[in-house]
Amino acid sequence: MGNAHNKPFPKKNCPRSEECGAPSHTQNGVKKDCGNGQQPRKPCEGDSLKQNRVPIPGTENTAKSEIKEVKPSSEPLPTAARLKSEGNQLFKNGQFAEAALKYSEAIENVKNTRSENAEELAILHSNRAACHLKDGNSRECIEDCNRALELQPFSVKPLLRRAMANESLERYRPAYVDYKTVLQIDSSMQVAHDSINRITRTLIEQDGPDWREKLPPIPTVPISVHLQQHGGVPASSSSQPKILVEHGTYTQHSVDMYSGAG
């Protein structure tokens, strides 16, 4: 029995762990060696958590990943003013079809904005009408002039351009009415006087002495339009120039003066 008490306890191989950081463990108050180097090391609880950790796909670089900032384009967005300016330059260069396309883009640009500018749209339609008139597209010119005048009634340029387009189509009565309307706004406009004299002769030949009765009604221009056109001073009848009689159709000079983009 005495030998039994003196029998040493068998050594248990408790693995030495660098992560535990201790060379031995205590069991039932008896200090036990944590490894004699003779048996394979058994992992301690939780020892393999870091070694056997399997990364979740797609999360390896989550901590380092950054949201890429979307930088705005350095190219400025097209604006009606810029497109109109480009159209004006093309018109001056005689590229009327290309200018009409620029004015069309500008019209769509204005329409897509929240605040639609009637005056700006009227000018763009009138400018595109000038392109159509130069290219001989009289019907398209009339359509754009109609739209411009809906937006800005009694505007001189679309009235003149529509009159010229109607005259080119031999629609003398509506052309006469537009020229007469222009003269109500600005009685000094020589091209309108010349056209009136020319068309009057044609209508007399066509309809006889009662030609006036077959004319559409000539609208009365409001006083406010007169004041706006003349800077607050009503047009004076004394400013009316001498009416010149011009044979044949309107001259190219007349078209160039009043069909240009503006």
NORJOQUI-V98894 format. One record per run of one state. SS is the DSSP state (h for helix, s for strand, l for the rest). FROM is the first residue (numbers start at 1). LEN is the number of residues. If there is no record, write none. Layout:
{{SS | FROM | LEN} {SS | FROM | LEN}}
This chain:
{{l | 1 | 1} {h | 2 | 5} {l | 7 | 10} {s | 17 | 1} {l | 18 | 4} {s | 22 | 1} {l | 23 | 1} {s | 24 | 4} {l | 28 | 2} {s | 30 | 4} {l | 34 | 46} {h | 80 | 13} {l | 93 | 3} {h | 96 | 17} {l | 113 | 5} {h | 118 | 17} {l | 135 | 3} {h | 138 | 14} {l | 152 | 4} {h | 156 | 13} {l | 169 | 3} {h | 172 | 14} {l | 186 | 4} {h | 190 | 25} {l | 215 | 8} {h | 223 | 7} {l | 230 | 7} {h | 237 | 3} {l | 240 | 12} {h | 252 | 7} {l | 259 | 4}}
